Amino acid sequence: MNRREFLSQLKSALENKLSAEQIKKNVDYYDAYIDDEVGKGQSEEDVIASLGDPWAIAKTILISSEMGGKEYYSYSEEAVKDVSSHNAKKITQNNEWNKILAIIVIVAIALVVLSVIFGLLAFVIRFAVPILVIVLVIRFLRKK
């Protein structure tokens, strides 16, 4: 879906449910948002895909409007910074959990490796000690 289709579907979903001014403000908000994200290097298709279904967005706008909620059509850098900082906190928290998980996995792998090594040593020692004793006895007897 391209920008024109996205904005057209959003406008259609809002028609006859909001005033023309509110529809224009909401459509302008999403148009500006797409412009900004494309300016940051994302493709228009990726931005629109990340926004989701325009009909679902319209439903959210309508519910918010019916409840007398805050209108989100004023696109500002502060709003983006708030969302970005919130997402950054989530990413940081996920990174911390990923580090903890990585440490647990490394410790588990180390325990398995050590268990295998000591198991092999125990197995080898069962046979090596008697063989070593026999070899030493034979050498001792040859010297006499």
Secondary structure in CASP SS format (residue, H / E / C, confidence):
PFRMAT SS
TARGET T0000
AUTHOR 0000-0000-0000
METHOD secondary structure of the structure
MODEL  1
M C 1.00
N C 1.00
R H 1.00
R H 1.00
E H 1.00
F H 1.00
L H 1.00
S H 1.00
Q H 1.00
L H 1.00
K H 1.00
S H 1.00
A H 1.00
L H 1.00
E C 1.00
N C 1.00
K C 1.00
L C 1.00
S C 1.00
A H 1.00
E H 1.00
Q H 1.00
I H 1.00
K H 1.00
K H 1.00
N H 1.00
V H 1.00
D H 1.00
Y H 1.00
Y H 1.00
D H 1.00
A H 1.00
Y H 1.00
I H 1.00
D H 1.00
D H 1.00
E H 1.00
V H 1.00
G H 1.00
K C 1.00
G C 1.00
Q C 1.00
S C 1.00
E H 1.00
E H 1.00
D H 1.00
V H 1.00
I H 1.00
A H 1.00
S H 1.00
L H 1.00
G C 1.00
D C 1.00
P H 1.00
W H 1.00
A H 1.00
I H 1.00
A H 1.00
K H 1.00
T H 1.00
I H 1.00
L H 1.00
I H 1.00
S H 1.00
S H 1.00
E H 1.00
M C 1.00
G C 1.00
G C 1.00
K C 1.00
E C 1.00
Y C 1.00
Y C 1.00
S C 1.00
Y C 1.00
S C 1.00
E H 1.00
E H 1.00
A H 1.00
V H 1.00
K H 1.00
D H 1.00
V H 1.00
S H 1.00
S H 1.00
H H 1.00
N H 1.00
A H 1.00
K H 1.00
K H 1.00
I H 1.00
T H 1.00
Q H 1.00
N H 1.00
N H 1.00
E H 1.00
W H 1.00
N H 1.00
K H 1.00
I H 1.00
L H 1.00
A H 1.00
I H 1.00
I H 1.00
V H 1.00
I H 1.00
V H 1.00
A H 1.00
I H 1.00
A H 1.00
L H 1.00
V H 1.00
V H 1.00
L H 1.00
S H 1.00
V H 1.00
I H 1.00
F H 1.00
G H 1.00
L H 1.00
L H 1.00
A H 1.00
F H 1.00
V H 1.00
I H 1.00
R H 1.00
F H 1.00
A H 1.00
V H 1.00
P H 1.00
I H 1.00
L H 1.00
V H 1.00
I H 1.00
V H 1.00
L H 1.00
V H 1.00
I H 1.00
R H 1.00
F H 1.00
L H 1.00
R H 1.00
K H 1.00
K C 1.00
END
